[in-house]
Amino acid sequence: MDLLQSYRDQNEDELDDAAEDQNQNPSSYPDSLPPRLLAGKSAAPKVDDTMLSLTVAAAAHRRDQSKPIDPTQHLVAFNPTYDQLWAPIQGPSHPYAKDGIAQGMRNHKLGFVEDASIEPFVFDEQYNTFHKYGYAADPSASAGFNYVGDVDALRQNDAVSVYNIPQHEQKKRKLEKKKELAEDGDQNGDEIDQSEVDNPATESWLMKNRKSPWAGKKEDLQTELTEEQKKYAEEYAKKKGEERGGGEKGEAFADKTAFHGKEERDYQGRSWIAPPKDAKATNDHCYIPKRLVHTWSGHTKGVSAIRFFPKYGHLILSAGMDTKIKIWDVFNTGKCMRTYMGHSKAVRDICFSNDGTKFLSAGYDKNIKYWDTETGQVISTFSTGKVPYVVKLNPDEDKQNILLAGMSDKKIVQWDMNTGQITQEYDQHLGAVNTITFVDNNRRFVTSSDDKSLRVWEFGIPVVIKYISEPHMHSMPAISLHPNSNWLAAQSMDNQILIYSTREKFQLNKKKRFAGHVVAGYACQVNFSPDGRFVMSGDGEGRCWFWDWKTCKVFRTLKCHEGVCIGCEWHPLEQSKVATCGWDGLIKYW
C-alpha cells in the first residue's frame, strides 16, 4: 500500500509542474495535441467465481424446493418433488372458500369428492344401513377404524348391516309383523262392512285375500258350456280342421291335356313319342353353335326349365310359369306336340324317367305330379303341403319308382311311387333345398340349399356323410354332373362356377373356376357338353356362355333371350346343337 501511495504522490507532483510550465510558456504546447489519458491499472489478483455462482444457484434451488407450491398456479418453473406436489395446503384459508379448499381443487359445489370404486350392491347396503342405523363403512379408510356415523349404534348392533341380519333376528321380526297384522285385522274387523270385504275392488278385500285369488280350485267352476259357447267351439274346430287339411295337401286342380299333332300313331302303329330309327350321333366331338336354328314360342310367361328326351333328343319338354308343360318336336315339324295342364301355379322343375315314357313335374301349388308322356294322363300326385323346388327319379333301372323331392321346408322327401308312401326323409339342411344330384353309381347324392352348404348323403340313409360349408361360400341353385362322373359343376351366386370332386373327399378343385357371367340372384342352369370339353351356362342378361374345360377360358357367348337365360341343355345326339330357355317365354335351338 505504501508503494501505491508513493506512486500516486509522484504522479500528482509531475502533473502540477507541467501545469505551471504551461501557464508560464503557453506557446511551448501546441493546441493540436490532445490531452494524454492514462489507462487504469489494478493490482488486485483475478478470482475464479464459478464456485460462488454454483453455490448461489444451489441455495436458490434449495429455497425453491422448500417453498410450498401455490395450488392455483398453472405453471411451475422447476421440477417439484413428490412431497411438494402432495404437501398439505399451508397458509391462511382461501377468502372465497369457507372450507379452505382452493377453487382449482374443487370438483363439486360442496368441495372435493374422492373417487371410489364400489359395487352397486355394496353401495346400496351401506346407504340403507346408514339411513337405518346411522353408521356406514368408510370406503376411503384403508386400515383401523373405518366406520363413519353413530359410534354407539355401531357398537350396539355389532356393526351389522341391513343385508346381513342374523337368522334369529329375521324370525323375530317376522313374528312381530304377523302379530301387528293380526291386531290390525282384529281392530278393523268390527268397523269394516261385509259388503266391502266381498267386493274385489276394495282395499278390505285385498287385505283379506292376501293370497292370489287364482290359487287353488274354485268351488263355482263352470261344468257345462252354454249353447253359444258350444256353437263357437264347433265352428273353431271346423275352421282349424280345414286349415290343417289344406296345409297337408296341395291345391286341387283338374288335370287336362291336349294333343296338337296330326295323329298319335303313324301308319305302322308307332307312338308319336317313339324315337326315329335312324337317330344316331353325328360326330364324336362337340362344337360350339354359331347360329339360331329354330325358336319355339307358345308359353305366355317365362320358361323355368327344359329337358331333352333321354338318349335321343327328338322331343324337348318345357316347364312354363304359365302353369303349363309343353313338349315340342325337334327333328321334323318343330311344333308343339302336347300340352299338359295339371298345375294351378307356375311349374318349378321337370324330370324324365330313363326311357322317357313318363316324367315328373313340381309346381308352386305344392303338388308333384307323375305324368304319362304319351297320353298326358296323371298317374300319381304327391304332396307334403310344402313347395317342391326340385324333383328327381333314382337313375337306377330297378329303382325308377323312387322319387326324391327337395322341399321348401328344408327336407328331402323320398316316395315309393308304387305305394304312394313316404319311405324316407332327409332332414339336415337349414334352408330350402335347391338341387339333387346322384353320384358314385347312384349310391350317393349331393344336395345344395339356401343355407349355402353342400351335403352328401348315402341313398336311403338320412345321415350326412359329407358336409361342405365355408365362410366364403354362396348359395348354389344349380349343379350338373360331368360326363365322366368325376366332377360336379356348381353355379355359385357370386358369379362363378365351382368344380367339386365326386371322390371320397368331395374337395373343391381350386384350379378350375369359370367366371365372367353375371348370375347373382338367378338360378341359371349349368351344363356340360356330352364329350365334357365345354361348360355351358346362362346368365342374368340373356346370354349363354361357353367355357373350355381344360383352360377355363371363355370360348364364346351367344345373346339368346331378352331378360334372363335360365336354362340350357346340350343335345344328346346332335352334339353341336344346344337349346336355351328364358324369361321371355321362348325356347331357342342353336
Secondary structure as the mmCIF struct_conf table of DSSP 4:
data_model
#
loop_
_struct_conf.conf_type_id
_struct_conf.id
_struct_conf.beg_label_comp_id
_struct_conf.beg_label_asym_id
_struct_conf.beg_label_seq_id
_struct_conf.end_label_comp_id
_struct_conf.end_label_asym_id
_struct_conf.end_label_seq_id
HELX_RH_AL_P HELX_RH_AL_P1 ASP A 2 GLN A 24
HELX_RH_3T_P HELX_RH_3T_P1 PRO A 26 SER A 28
BEND BEND1 TYR A 29 TYR A 29
TURN_TY1_P TURN_TY1_P1 ASP A 31 SER A 32
BEND BEND2 LEU A 33 LEU A 33
HELX_LH_PP_P HELX_LH_PP_P1 PRO A 34 ARG A 36
HELX_LH_PP_P HELX_LH_PP_P2 LEU A 38 GLY A 40
BEND BEND3 ALA A 44 ALA A 44
HELX_LH_PP_P HELX_LH_PP_P3 PRO A 45 LYS A 46
HELX_RH_AL_P HELX_RH_AL_P2 THR A 50 SER A 66
BEND BEND4 LYS A 67 LYS A 67
HELX_LH_PP_P HELX_LH_PP_P4 PRO A 68 ASP A 70
TURN_TY1_P TURN_TY1_P2 PRO A 71 THR A 72
BEND BEND5 HIS A 74 HIS A 74
BEND BEND6 ALA A 77 PHE A 78
HELX_RH_AL_P HELX_RH_AL_P3 TYR A 82 LEU A 85
TURN_TY1_P TURN_TY1_P3 TRP A 86 TRP A 86
BEND BEND7 ALA A 87 ALA A 87
HELX_LH_PP_P HELX_LH_PP_P5 PRO A 88 ILE A 89
BEND BEND8 GLY A 91 PRO A 92
HELX_LH_PP_P HELX_LH_PP_P6 SER A 93 HIS A 94
TURN_TY1_P TURN_TY1_P4 PRO A 95 TYR A 96
TURN_TY1_P TURN_TY1_P5 LYS A 98 ASP A 99
BEND BEND9 GLY A 100 GLY A 100
HELX_RH_3T_P HELX_RH_3T_P2 GLN A 103 MET A 105
BEND BEND10 ASN A 107 ASN A 107
STRN STRN1 HIS A 108 HIS A 108
TURN_TY1_P TURN_TY1_P6 LYS A 109 LEU A 110
STRN STRN2 GLY A 111 GLY A 111
HELX_RH_AL_P HELX_RH_AL_P4 PRO A 120 TYR A 133
BEND BEND11 GLY A 134 GLY A 134
STRN STRN3 TYR A 135 ALA A 137
TURN_TY1_P TURN_TY1_P7 PRO A 139 SER A 140
BEND BEND12 ALA A 143 GLY A 144
STRN STRN4 TYR A 147 GLY A 149
HELX_RH_AL_P HELX_RH_AL_P5 VAL A 151 GLN A 156
TURN_TY1_P TURN_TY1_P8 ASN A 157 ALA A 159
TURN_TY1_P TURN_TY1_P9 VAL A 162 TYR A 163
BEND BEND13 ASN A 164 ASN A 164
HELX_RH_AL_P HELX_RH_AL_P6 GLN A 167 GLY A 189
TURN_TY1_P TURN_TY1_P10 ASP A 190 GLU A 191
BEND BEND14 ILE A 192 ILE A 192
HELX_RH_AL_P HELX_RH_AL_P7 GLN A 194 ASP A 198
TURN_TY1_P TURN_TY1_P11 PRO A 200 ALA A 201
BEND BEND15 THR A 202 THR A 202
HELX_RH_AL_P HELX_RH_AL_P8 GLU A 203 LYS A 208
BEND BEND16 LYS A 211 LYS A 211
TURN_TY1_P TURN_TY1_P12 PRO A 213 TRP A 214
BEND BEND17 ALA A 215 GLY A 216
TURN_TY1_P TURN_TY1_P13 GLU A 219 ASP A 220
BEND BEND18 GLU A 224 GLU A 224
HELX_RH_AL_P HELX_RH_AL_P9 GLU A 227 GLU A 248
BEND BEND19 LYS A 249 LYS A 249
STRN STRN5 LYS A 256 PHE A 259
BEND BEND20 GLY A 261 LYS A 262
BEND BEND21 GLU A 264 GLU A 264
STRN STRN6 ARG A 265 ARG A 265
TURN_TY1_P TURN_TY1_P14 TYR A 267 GLN A 268
STRN STRN7 SER A 271 SER A 271
TURN_TY1_P TURN_TY1_P15 TRP A 272 ILE A 273
BEND BEND22 ALA A 274 ALA A 274
HELX_LH_PP_P HELX_LH_PP_P7 PRO A 275 PRO A 276
TURN_TY1_P TURN_TY1_P16 LYS A 277 ASP A 278
BEND BEND23 THR A 282 THR A 282
BEND BEND24 ASP A 284 HIS A 285
BEND BEND25 ARG A 291 ARG A 291
STRN STRN8 HIS A 294 SER A 297
BEND BEND26 THR A 300 LYS A 301
STRN STRN9 VAL A 303 PHE A 308
HELX_LH_PP_P HELX_LH_PP_P8 PHE A 309 PHE A 309
TURN_TY1_P TURN_TY1_P17 PRO A 310 TYR A 312
BEND BEND27 HIS A 314 HIS A 314
STRN STRN10 LEU A 315 GLY A 320
TURN_TY1_P TURN_TY1_P18 MET A 321 ASP A 322
BEND BEND28 THR A 323 THR A 323
STRN STRN11 LYS A 324 ASP A 329
BEND BEND29 VAL A 330 THR A 333
BEND BEND30 LYS A 335 LYS A 335
STRN STRN12 CYS A 336 MET A 341
BEND BEND31 SER A 344 LYS A 345
STRN STRN13 VAL A 347 PHE A 352
TURN_TY1_P TURN_TY1_P19 ASN A 354 ASP A 355
BEND BEND32 GLY A 356 THR A 357
STRN STRN14 LYS A 358 GLY A 363
TURN_TY1_P TURN_TY1_P20 TYR A 364 ASP A 365
BEND BEND33 LYS A 366 LYS A 366
STRN STRN15 ILE A 368 ASP A 372
TURN_TY1_P TURN_TY1_P21 THR A 373 THR A 375
STRN STRN16 VAL A 378 PHE A 382
BEND BEND34 GLY A 385 LYS A 386
STRN STRN17 PRO A 388 LEU A 393
BEND BEND35 ASP A 396 ASP A 396
HELX_RH_3T_P HELX_RH_3T_P3 GLU A 397 LYS A 399
TURN_TY1_P TURN_TY1_P22 GLN A 400 ASN A 401
STRN STRN18 ILE A 402 MET A 407
TURN_TY1_P TURN_TY1_P23 SER A 408 ASP A 409
BEND BEND36 LYS A 410 LYS A 410
STRN STRN19 ILE A 412 ASP A 416
TURN_TY1_P TURN_TY1_P24 MET A 417 GLY A 420
STRN STRN20 GLN A 421 TYR A 426
BEND BEND37 LEU A 430 GLY A 431
STRN STRN21 VAL A 433 VAL A 439
TURN_TY1_P TURN_TY1_P25 ASP A 440 ARG A 443
STRN STRN22 ARG A 444 SER A 449
TURN_TY1_P TURN_TY1_P26 ASP A 450 ASP A 451
BEND BEND38 LYS A 452 LYS A 452
STRN STRN23 LEU A 454 GLU A 458
TURN_TY1_P TURN_TY1_P27 PHE A 459 GLY A 460
STRN STRN24 ILE A 461 ILE A 468
TURN_TY1_P TURN_TY1_P28 PRO A 471 HIS A 472
STRN STRN25 ALA A 478 LEU A 481
TURN_TY1_P TURN_TY1_P29 PRO A 483 ASN A 484
BEND BEND39 SER A 485 ASN A 486
STRN STRN26 TRP A 487 SER A 492
TURN_TY1_P TURN_TY1_P30 MET A 493 ASN A 495
STRN STRN27 GLN A 496 SER A 501
BEND BEND40 ARG A 503 LYS A 505
STRN STRN28 LEU A 508 ALA A 515
TURN_TY1_P TURN_TY1_P31 ALA A 520 GLY A 521
BEND BEND41 TYR A 522 TYR A 522
STRN STRN29 VAL A 526 PHE A 528
TURN_TY1_P TURN_TY1_P32 PRO A 530 ASP A 531
BEND BEND42 GLY A 532 ARG A 533
STRN STRN30 PHE A 534 GLY A 538
TURN_TY1_P TURN_TY1_P33 GLY A 540 GLU A 541
BEND BEND43 GLY A 542 GLY A 542
STRN STRN31 ARG A 543 ASP A 548
TURN_TY1_P TURN_TY1_P34 TRP A 549 THR A 551
STRN STRN32 VAL A 554 LYS A 559
BEND BEND44 GLU A 562 GLY A 563
STRN STRN33 CYS A 565 TRP A 570
BEND BEND45 PRO A 572 GLU A 574
TURN_TY1_P TURN_TY1_P35 GLN A 575 SER A 576
STRN STRN34 VAL A 578 GLY A 582
TURN_TY1_P TURN_TY1_P36 TRP A 583 ASP A 584
BEND BEND46 GLY A 585 GLY A 585
STRN STRN35 LEU A 586 TYR A 589
#
